[in-house]
Amino acid sequence: MLRLDVCKDRQKLINFFQEEGAYEHKRIEESKLECDIYEGRIKERVKSRLLSKYDKETVDEMEIVSFINMAKRVAKQEASIYKEAPVRRFQGAKDDSNINNWYSLTGVKSKFLKSNRFFKLQNQNVIYVVPKDGRPEIKVLKKHQVHVYMNEGEKVYLLPNYSMTANYMKEEEFKRNTRFTVWSKDYNFIMDGNGELVSNGEEEVDIKNPISPKLPFIDVVYDFEDSYWSGEDSGLAEFTISVNCVFSDILYIMKMQGFAIGAITGADEVLSAIQTQKVGAGRWLKLPTVPSSTGEGDTQADVKFISPSPDLEASLSILESLIYAFLTSRGVDPKSFSLSGDGQSFSSGWERLLSLIEKFEASMEDLDLYRGVEMQYLEIVKAYCIAYSGNNEVLSEEFQVSEASSITATIEYARPEMIETTSERNERINEEVKLGSKSKIQGFMEMRRIEDREEAIEELYKIKDDNEEWDSIFKQEAPKTNQIESEIEEEEEE
């Protein structure tokens, strides 16, 4: 068991991650790759993959496709839990407004939505809650932004900060300027790369965890197995790279083999007499005729164009296989997608894939996971409110909650439903009105997303008045041509 109040053990903690260098480096690089893909930095990743298959000269000639960001599209679509804010009901809270401030003024909805999206991308992330300048701050940490040491059930979190370092620094200077924020159930402090405490100008550094035994972290992961980090890969980043690489290959094949190649055949004495010439529309090609060495007539060259036969079908088949595997992994029936068929099948097939993505939704596992996240967040809120009760420097008055320990909560998420396009929704509503299961006013309210019946009726009257005014304008008789001409003449005379 490490004693983090002792510098020697703090050094051991740093050394542990250095000794795990190969594993940690791989984990960090994989996480950075996934985040690069999600955030649109795709081109260099696709280029790197192409360079692993072709030489540099070939890749330099290729049109690198890097704009198809399937990872972001799918992650955002599947992370539907916080697209609508859940309903939270608190029991035992004397200061309802203040406990609600921990949700409304800290951006819980947007932060948890971000966490949900990166969870779909990486299968894991960490939510960090810490007061700053009198206000709680919520940070979503990606997998490469935090180190976690686990020993005998105890977790120690290290948040590295290299903002004060530079590549030109020597090792000792680099360590002195490195910062680690450390949290365990007993301790909280900042240290440098040598394990020395950073005082920030204070004479005596308080290294106790103010909310002990709680930790201000929420592990967003289904379950821990042999290690803290989930070894499961969502596959979104890899799929995105693969799709862009296949499209790059297809464009390169079309570019290199899409044009017929001119060729001149003939005897050596004819070919040696031909000078290099430019050919094209509006140009004459001069070919010499050379007397035959045998004396049996003249010898001349033959010009023809050879058309390559690129196997685009094979490339499309690879792409189709990738998409089939991808759809299967996300729980969508691959039979609903096809790139084969008539001449319009490729574009319509691709559009079909994009429309299928709109059907992805949150699973019940995700709902259970984030229901647990909500409960853990509330426990952290209660711990901070108890620890800093009356301390307005750390927690301002609007975040002070009295008798926080007695607060409980229930949460109700908006039920994940099949996503409808506007036309699909309107078609469904019209069908329900025809069947009599819904009145026309109810259908109008749903189409316009109006909750108040009186407001809907008022809006219908406005539409009716506008339509009558429109009709009255166009029912007026248009002036005749000769009438217009006479009016123009009168104006000119005046």
Order of alpha helices (4+ residues) and beta strands (2+ residues): alpha-alpha-alpha-alpha-alpha-beta-alpha-alpha-beta-beta-beta-beta-alpha-beta-beta-beta-alpha-beta-alpha-beta-beta-beta-alpha-alpha-alpha-beta-alpha-alpha-alpha-alpha
